[in-house]
Amino acid sequence: MQDRSKRWVLAALGGLLVTPVFGGPLRDAIMDRMLSRRLEALQDSGEFGEGKSEPLTLPSFVKGQLDINYGSDPAQRLDVYLPANRSGNAPLPVIFMVHGGAWMIGDKSTSNVVMNKITHWIPKGYVVVCPNYRLLPKADVLAQADDVVNALVYAQKHAADWGGDPTRFVLMGHSAGAHLVSLIASDPGMALGKGARPWLGTVSLDSASMDVPRTMEDKHYSFYDKVFGSDRNFWRQTSPIDRLRKAPAPFMLVCSTKRSDSCPQARSFADRVMSLGGKATVLPLDMTHADVNKRLGEAGAYTEAVDSFLHGIGLN
């Protein structure tokens, strides 16, 4: 990353504008470490909607199978949550939930990602799968999407082991995770070509990166420069709206009206889906970016709307 871009990143994330008097690799390492610490502080505060990564105390009606390897990297693990006591033998629908965190932080087991969702959907007879994936700088956005694909393929192949139905999956993600599942859902060949089975729909929770070129050409947080760089071809490769060539499985796009970019991008993406003959629903919410994640599963109109979408695509 260019020196000036690194300073912008720190400023956008609340850090100090610092110009070290020394240069070279040592300077870059210090700047990257400062950024990492600031991101970790934001993660702990819940600013990105993920919250702290701490051991979860599961409700008695939930059984967890944790840290299952779907790849060789330590980050390539997933957690599975299922009813502790099932009634009947009918295969259960599966929510495949991908955490966010600016493509640089976050974890599958954070409370904001997991708790309200499993508390709501497990008693309704769902299985919930939450994967981790490699993060920047170890893996760029396309490599992260590939990790999510590999996790999906693994989860579908093993769904029956958990009482799940591999033919009734919905993709769900928040923030960066919403971008990743939307990217895959916009170009299903990314997953189907690696052995995934078709899924029934996608729930995108407050991504402002459905159109990456638009994001990068407009005013944006400087950490996006670290994530997407300056290569316009890479922008298009990582842009869900640019990967759309035909109608995808139905989409539900939840967006925070407290952000200037999320709902406009959600509406543009939905318009593109519908122009291709597909189905897309936009749900604007007067909630913060973090609450769009955390409050899903709480009793109320928001969760009811997502339930209605899930029932409409056959997850009931």
HUURCOR-V671878 format. One record per residue. N is the residue number from 1. OMEGA is omega as a letter, one per 20 degrees, with the letter a starting at -180 (NA if undefined). NEAR is the number of other C-alpha atoms within 12 Angstrom. Layout:
# HUURCOR-V671878
n:N omega:OMEGA near:NEAR
n:N omega:OMEGA near:NEAR
This chain:
# HUURCOR-V671878
n:1 omega:r near:24
n:2 omega:a near:19
n:3 omega:a near:24
n:4 omega:r near:20
n:5 omega:r near:27
n:6 omega:r near:36
n:7 omega:r near:31
n:8 omega:r near:27
n:9 omega:a near:33
n:10 omega:r near:32
n:11 omega:a near:22
n:12 omega:a near:23
n:13 omega:r near:29
n:14 omega:r near:21
n:15 omega:a near:25
n:16 omega:r near:18
n:17 omega:a near:20
n:18 omega:r near:22
n:19 omega:a near:18
n:20 omega:a near:19
n:21 omega:r near:10
n:22 omega:a near:13
n:23 omega:r near:13
n:24 omega:a near:13
n:25 omega:a near:13
n:26 omega:r near:13
n:27 omega:a near:21
n:28 omega:r near:24
n:29 omega:r near:18
n:30 omega:r near:23
n:31 omega:r near:33
n:32 omega:r near:28
n:33 omega:r near:18
n:34 omega:r near:25
n:35 omega:a near:35
n:36 omega:r near:28
n:37 omega:r near:20
n:38 omega:r near:26
n:39 omega:r near:34
n:40 omega:r near:26
n:41 omega:r near:24
n:42 omega:r near:27
n:43 omega:a near:32
n:44 omega:a near:25
n:45 omega:a near:19
n:46 omega:a near:29
n:47 omega:r near:30
n:48 omega:r near:39
n:49 omega:a near:42
n:50 omega:a near:44
n:51 omega:a near:34
n:52 omega:r near:28
n:53 omega:a near:25
n:54 omega:r near:19
n:55 omega:a near:15
n:56 omega:r near:23
n:57 omega:a near:17
n:58 omega:r near:25
n:59 omega:a near:21
n:60 omega:a near:16
n:61 omega:a near:21
n:62 omega:r near:30
n:63 omega:r near:28
n:64 omega:r near:30
n:65 omega:a near:24
n:66 omega:r near:23
n:67 omega:r near:25
n:68 omega:a near:26
n:69 omega:r near:24
n:70 omega:r near:30
n:71 omega:a near:25
n:72 omega:r near:14
n:73 omega:r near:18
n:74 omega:r near:18
n:75 omega:a near:28
n:76 omega:r near:32
n:77 omega:r near:32
n:78 omega:r near:39
n:79 omega:r near:40
n:80 omega:r near:42
n:81 omega:a near:46
n:82 omega:a near:41
n:83 omega:r near:34
n:84 omega:r near:23
n:85 omega:a near:16
n:86 omega:r near:22
n:87 omega:a near:13
n:88 omega:a near:10
n:89 omega:a near:13
n:90 omega:r near:15
n:91 omega:a near:26
n:92 omega:r near:35
n:93 omega:a near:38
n:94 omega:r near:45
n:95 omega:a near:48
n:96 omega:a near:50
n:97 omega:a near:48
n:98 omega:a near:51
n:99 omega:r near:53
n:100 omega:a near:48
n:101 omega:r near:48
n:102 omega:a near:43
n:103 omega:a near:42
n:104 omega:a near:37
n:105 omega:r near:41
n:106 omega:a near:44
n:107 omega:a near:43
n:108 omega:a near:44
n:109 omega:r near:38
n:110 omega:a near:36
n:111 omega:a near:33
n:112 omega:r near:42
n:113 omega:a near:48
n:114 omega:b near:49
n:115 omega:a near:34
n:116 omega:a near:27
n:117 omega:a near:41
n:118 omega:r near:44
n:119 omega:a near:33
n:120 omega:a near:31
n:121 omega:r near:35
n:122 omega:r near:36
n:123 omega:r near:27
n:124 omega:r near:27
n:125 omega:r near:33
n:126 omega:r near:39
n:127 omega:r near:47
n:128 omega:a near:51
n:129 omega:a near:49
n:130 omega:r near:46
n:131 omega:r near:50
n:132 omega:r near:46
n:133 omega:a near:46
n:134 omega:a near:36
n:135 omega:r near:33
n:136 omega:j near:28
n:137 omega:a near:21
n:138 omega:a near:18
n:139 omega:r near:22
n:140 omega:a near:26
n:141 omega:a near:39
n:142 omega:r near:31
n:143 omega:r near:24
n:144 omega:r near:37
n:145 omega:r near:41
n:146 omega:r near:34
n:147 omega:r near:38
n:148 omega:r near:49
n:149 omega:a near:42
n:150 omega:r near:34
n:151 omega:r near:42
n:152 omega:r near:49
n:153 omega:r near:32
n:154 omega:a near:32
n:155 omega:r near:45
n:156 omega:r near:39
n:157 omega:a near:23
n:158 omega:a near:25
n:159 omega:a near:32
n:160 omega:r near:22
n:161 omega:a near:18
n:162 omega:a near:33
n:163 omega:a near:32
n:164 omega:a near:35
n:165 omega:a near:34
n:166 omega:r near:31
n:167 omega:a near:27
n:168 omega:r near:33
n:169 omega:r near:39
n:170 omega:r near:48
n:171 omega:r near:51
n:172 omega:r near:49
n:173 omega:r near:48
n:174 omega:r near:49
n:175 omega:r near:45
n:176 omega:r near:44
n:177 omega:r near:50
n:178 omega:r near:46
n:179 omega:a near:46
n:180 omega:r near:51
n:181 omega:r near:53
n:182 omega:r near:54
n:183 omega:a near:46
n:184 omega:a near:49
n:185 omega:r near:47
n:186 omega:r near:43
n:187 omega:a near:30
n:188 omega:r near:35
n:189 omega:r near:22
n:190 omega:a near:33
n:191 omega:a near:31
n:192 omega:r near:21
n:193 omega:r near:16
n:194 omega:r near:22
n:195 omega:r near:19
n:196 omega:r near:28
n:197 omega:r near:28
n:198 omega:r near:31
n:199 omega:a near:38
n:200 omega:a near:34
n:201 omega:a near:42
n:202 omega:r near:46
n:203 omega:a near:49
n:204 omega:a near:54
n:205 omega:r near:51
n:206 omega:r near:52
n:207 omega:r near:52
n:208 omega:a near:46
n:209 omega:r near:49
n:210 omega:r near:48
n:211 omega:a near:37
n:212 omega:r near:40
n:213 omega:r near:30
n:214 omega:r near:28
n:215 omega:a near:34
n:216 omega:r near:30
n:217 omega:r near:20
n:218 omega:r near:18
n:219 omega:a near:15
n:220 omega:r near:26
n:221 omega:a near:27
n:222 omega:r near:31
n:223 omega:r near:36
n:224 omega:r near:35
n:225 omega:r near:34
n:226 omega:a near:31
n:227 omega:a near:37
n:228 omega:r near:37
n:229 omega:a near:26
n:230 omega:a near:21
n:231 omega:a near:17
n:232 omega:r near:19
n:233 omega:r near:15
n:234 omega:r near:22
n:235 omega:a near:31
n:236 omega:r near:27
n:237 omega:a near:29
n:238 omega:a near:41
n:239 omega:a near:38
n:240 omega:a near:44
n:241 omega:r near:39
n:242 omega:r near:30
n:243 omega:r near:30
n:244 omega:r near:34
n:245 omega:r near:21
n:246 omega:a near:22
n:247 omega:r near:26
n:248 omega:r near:35
n:249 omega:a near:35
n:250 omega:a near:35
n:251 omega:r near:43
n:252 omega:a near:43
n:253 omega:r near:47
n:254 omega:a near:45
n:255 omega:r near:42
n:256 omega:r near:34
n:257 omega:r near:25
n:258 omega:r near:20
n:259 omega:a near:23
n:260 omega:a near:21
n:261 omega:a near:29
n:262 omega:a near:40
n:263 omega:r near:32
n:264 omega:r near:29
n:265 omega:r near:36
n:266 omega:a near:40
n:267 omega:r near:29
n:268 omega:r near:26
n:269 omega:r near:44
n:270 omega:r near:37
n:271 omega:r near:23
n:272 omega:r near:29
n:273 omega:a near:35
n:274 omega:r near:23
n:275 omega:r near:18
n:276 omega:r near:20
n:277 omega:a near:17
n:278 omega:a near:23
n:279 omega:r near:27
n:280 omega:r near:34
n:281 omega:r near:33
n:282 omega:r near:36
n:283 omega:r near:32
n:284 omega:a near:31
n:285 omega:r near:28
n:286 omega:a near:20
n:287 omega:r near:24
n:288 omega:r near:26
n:289 omega:a near:39
n:290 omega:a near:36
n:291 omega:r near:32
n:292 omega:r near:45
n:293 omega:a near:48
n:294 omega:a near:34
n:295 omega:r near:34
n:296 omega:a near:41
n:297 omega:r near:29
n:298 omega:r near:25
n:299 omega:r near:17
n:300 omega:a near:13
n:301 omega:a near:16
n:302 omega:a near:28
n:303 omega:r near:27
n:304 omega:r near:19
n:305 omega:r near:25
n:306 omega:r near:39
n:307 omega:a near:29
n:308 omega:r near:18
n:309 omega:a near:29
n:310 omega:r near:33
n:311 omega:a near:19
n:312 omega:r near:21
n:313 omega:r near:27
n:314 omega:r near:22
n:315 omega:r near:32
n:316 omega:NA near:28
